[in-house]
Amino acid sequence: MQNFFPILASSTLFKGMTEEELKAILNCLKAVPKNFSKDEYIFHMGDTIKQMGLVLTGSVHLSKEDYWGRKTIHAEIGQGDIFAESFASAVHKSPLNAYCAKNSTILFMDIRKVLSVCSSSCSFHNTLIHNFVAVLAEKNIKMSAKIENLTQKTTKDKLLIYLSNQSQLQQSAKFTIPFNRQELADYLSVDRSAMSMELGKLRDQGIIAYDKNTFEILNKNLTTG
């Protein structure tokens, strides 16, 4: 775990903690790291979740498949971010799948230890609870952005809103997204071919430029109406 302390210290959940405090809190949370291969599932829809996870390396996608096998990506969980905290806190059956988009190392923690004061009454546990609330607030903001994407009427508008949000989030007209083309289509709930066609049109119109998953917005005055 020593090698992962810089990642943990930079995560919102453990913000403001010293290395010694991190060691103590990880012991309190019964934290255990586990390695996963690309495309390997961490849990499936219907599994009872008892622990939350934190991505130490790699990335995790939360997805759902309907009766006919159509997949929607609900969220991308990057390095330093947590997931499954809501399901684990209620020891609830997961409505989503979680799988690794890359080779990943996941730190599993006992959510109940986050939500209650530990037996040793460590002074920094209050910091952990405060940080946990901040994490939930960040997730609500991301969920609002996701809802904004889904409520757009056309594939073009979904793309433009998503790319605009990514540009603002990364504070640059040129940015990298965490999805390949199929994953982006799954995230936006659109047909991949139709999405690729719209991307081509936006590029030909001089609105955006892109190379694989790196995009650049060239026209700041565009309206999506």
Secondary structure, 3 states (H helix, E strand, C coil): CHHHHHHHHHCHHHCCCCHHHHHHHHHHCCCEEEEECCCCEEECCCCECCCEEEEEECCEEEEEECCCCCEEEEEEECCCCEECHHHHHCCCECCCEEEECCCEEEEEECHHHHHCCCCCCCCCHHHHHHHHHHHHHHHHHHHHHHHHHHCCCCHHHHHHHHHHHHHHHHCCCEEECCCCHHHHHHHHCCCHHHHHHHHHHHHHCCCEEEECCEEEECCCCCCCC
